[in-house]
């Protein structure tokens, strides 16, 4: 295995790629007999391993081992601590919220104020995926009035279309290739009775 790592570690471009680091870390853990689940602390100080990255990769690669509280901890504590005001911070926030929704973790939350906070956070991010928006708004049924859910969905749809037209190099192609996603958000809003 050391021979297989030699070319990866010799090439600068590969040695700094996240996939190379993930592979090396996984190999390191399997050689040392360490577990890659919650036994790895996000505050670990192993040389060459960014504790935050370990925690994030665990959440992403094995989401069923974690609860919504683990995602919440990463979002509320780790992102501000390690990624404050970075160029990729918004994308990282999107990835964590999207992960919570796509794995069903959002349905584990019994406190609707937490759902509300994540919905508001999601809507504040640019180019937010409309399918995630629909799922977040659905999680607020019974907590928010139907009128508020409908108006929020309409606003999210209008903002998304405006962002695509204002920022995409080829907005018509983006709108056409994502038509089903955009339509789902539009239909969701239209389907809510006030």
C-alpha positions as CSV (number, residue, x, y, z in Angstrom):
1,X,0.0,0.0,0.0
2,X,2.9,2.3,0.7
3,X,4.0,1.8,-3.0
4,X,0.5,2.9,-4.2
5,X,0.7,6.1,-2.1
6,X,4.1,7.0,-3.4
7,X,2.9,8.4,-6.8
8,X,0.0,10.2,-5.1
9,X,2.3,11.9,-2.5
10,X,4.9,12.8,-5.1
11,X,2.5,14.8,-7.3
12,X,1.8,18.2,-5.8
13,X,-1.5,18.6,-7.5
14,X,-2.8,15.2,-6.2
15,X,-1.3,15.5,-2.7
16,X,-3.4,18.6,-2.0
17,X,-6.7,17.3,-3.5
18,X,-9.5,16.5,-1.1
19,X,-9.9,13.0,-2.6
20,X,-6.2,12.3,-2.1
21,X,-6.4,13.5,1.5
22,X,-9.5,11.4,2.1
23,X,-7.9,8.3,0.5
24,X,-4.8,8.8,2.6
25,X,-6.7,9.4,5.8
26,X,-8.9,6.3,5.2
27,X,-5.8,4.3,4.5
28,X,-4.1,5.7,7.6
29,X,-7.1,4.8,9.7
30,X,-7.4,1.3,8.3
31,X,-3.7,0.6,8.9
32,X,-3.8,2.0,12.4
33,X,-7.1,0.3,13.1
34,X,-8.9,3.5,13.9
35,X,-12.6,3.9,13.2
36,X,-13.9,6.6,10.8
37,X,-17.1,7.2,12.7
38,X,-17.8,9.3,15.8
39,X,-14.7,8.1,17.5
40,X,-12.7,10.7,15.5
41,X,-13.1,13.9,17.3
42,X,-13.5,17.1,15.3
43,X,-10.9,18.6,17.6
44,X,-8.3,15.9,16.9
45,X,-4.8,17.2,16.4
46,X,-3.3,14.6,14.1
47,X,-0.6,16.1,11.9
48,X,-1.7,16.6,8.3
49,X,-5.4,16.2,9.1
50,X,-7.7,19.2,9.4
51,X,-10.1,18.2,12.1
52,X,-13.0,20.0,10.5
53,X,-12.5,18.1,7.2
54,X,-12.5,14.7,9.0
55,X,-15.9,15.6,10.6
56,X,-17.3,16.9,7.3
57,X,-16.2,13.8,5.4
58,X,-17.7,11.5,8.0
59,X,-21.1,13.4,7.7
60,X,-21.0,13.2,4.0
61,X,-19.8,9.7,3.5
62,X,-21.8,8.0,6.2
63,X,-24.7,10.3,7.0
64,X,-26.8,7.4,8.5
65,X,-24.5,7.2,11.4
66,X,-25.3,10.7,12.4
67,X,-28.3,12.6,13.7
68,X,-29.5,16.1,12.7
69,X,-27.7,17.4,15.8
70,X,-24.4,16.3,14.3
71,X,-25.2,18.2,11.1
72,X,-26.4,21.2,13.3
73,X,-23.2,21.1,15.3
74,X,-21.1,21.2,12.2
75,X,-23.2,24.1,10.7
76,X,-23.4,26.1,13.9
77,X,-19.9,25.6,15.4
78,X,-17.5,24.2,12.9
79,X,-18.2,26.3,9.8
80,X,-17.9,29.6,11.7
81,X,-14.8,28.3,13.5
82,X,-12.8,27.0,10.5
83,X,-14.4,28.6,7.5
84,X,-15.5,32.1,8.4
85,X,-15.7,34.5,5.5
86,X,-14.0,32.1,3.0
87,X,-14.9,32.1,-0.7
88,X,-16.4,28.7,-0.3
89,X,-18.3,29.2,2.9
90,X,-21.7,29.7,1.2
91,X,-21.3,26.5,-0.8
92,X,-20.3,24.6,2.4
93,X,-23.4,25.9,4.1
94,X,-25.5,24.7,1.1
95,X,-23.9,21.3,1.3
96,X,-24.6,20.8,5.0
97,X,-28.2,22.0,4.7
98,X,-28.7,20.0,1.6
99,X,-27.3,16.9,3.3
100,X,-29.7,17.4,6.2
101,X,-32.6,17.5,3.9
102,X,-31.6,14.8,1.4
103,X,-30.8,12.3,4.1
104,X,-34.1,13.0,5.9
105,X,-32.4,14.4,9.0
106,X,-34.6,17.5,8.7
107,X,-37.6,15.3,9.6
108,X,-35.9,14.2,12.9
109,X,-36.1,17.8,14.2
110,X,-39.1,18.2,16.5
111,X,-38.4,21.8,17.3
112,X,-39.9,23.7,14.3
113,X,-37.9,26.8,15.2
114,X,-34.8,24.9,14.1
115,X,-36.5,24.0,10.8
116,X,-37.4,27.7,10.5
117,X,-33.8,28.8,11.1
118,X,-32.5,26.4,8.5
119,X,-35.2,27.4,6.0
120,X,-34.3,31.1,6.5
121,X,-30.6,30.4,6.2
122,X,-31.2,28.4,3.0
123,X,-33.3,31.2,1.5
124,X,-30.5,33.7,2.3
125,X,-28.0,31.7,0.2
126,X,-27.7,32.5,-3.5
127,X,-28.9,30.0,-6.2
128,X,-30.5,27.8,-3.6
129,X,-31.7,24.4,-5.0
130,X,-35.5,24.7,-5.5
131,X,-36.1,21.0,-4.5
132,X,-34.4,21.6,-1.1
133,X,-36.4,24.8,-0.7
134,X,-39.6,22.8,-1.3
135,X,-38.6,20.1,1.3
136,X,-37.7,22.8,3.8
137,X,-41.0,24.6,3.4
138,X,-42.9,21.3,3.6
139,X,-41.2,20.7,7.0
140,X,-42.8,24.0,8.2
141,X,-46.4,23.0,7.5
142,X,-48.3,23.4,10.7
143,X,-45.7,25.8,12.1
144,X,-46.0,28.5,9.5
145,X,-49.4,29.7,8.1
146,X,-50.1,28.4,4.6
147,X,-50.1,32.0,3.4
148,X,-46.6,32.5,4.7
149,X,-45.3,29.2,3.1
150,X,-47.0,30.2,-0.2
151,X,-45.5,33.7,-0.3
152,X,-42.1,32.4,0.7
153,X,-42.1,29.8,-2.0
154,X,-43.2,32.4,-4.6
155,X,-40.5,34.8,-3.4
156,X,-37.9,32.0,-3.5
157,X,-38.9,31.1,-7.1
158,X,-38.8,34.7,-8.2
159,X,-35.4,35.3,-6.6
160,X,-33.9,32.2,-8.1
161,X,-35.1,33.1,-11.6
162,X,-33.7,36.6,-11.1
163,X,-30.3,35.3,-9.9
164,X,-30.0,32.9,-12.9
165,X,-30.8,35.7,-15.3
166,X,-28.4,38.1,-13.5
167,X,-25.5,35.9,-12.9
168,X,-25.5,32.9,-15.3
169,X,-23.4,33.2,-18.4
170,X,-26.1,31.4,-20.4
171,X,-29.3,31.9,-18.4
172,X,-31.6,30.3,-21.0
173,X,-29.6,27.1,-20.9
174,X,-29.6,27.0,-17.1
175,X,-33.3,27.6,-17.0
176,X,-34.0,25.0,-19.6
177,X,-31.8,22.3,-18.1
178,X,-33.3,22.9,-14.6
179,X,-36.8,23.4,-15.7
180,X,-38.3,20.5,-13.7
181,X,-36.7,21.7,-10.5
182,X,-37.9,25.3,-11.0
183,X,-41.4,24.1,-12.0
184,X,-41.6,21.9,-8.8
185,X,-41.0,25.1,-6.7
186,X,-43.5,27.1,-8.7
187,X,-46.1,24.2,-8.6
188,X,-45.6,23.9,-4.8
189,X,-46.4,27.5,-4.3
190,X,-49.4,27.3,-6.6
191,X,-50.7,24.3,-4.9
192,X,-51.0,25.9,-1.4
193,X,-54.5,27.2,-0.6
194,X,-54.6,30.3,1.5
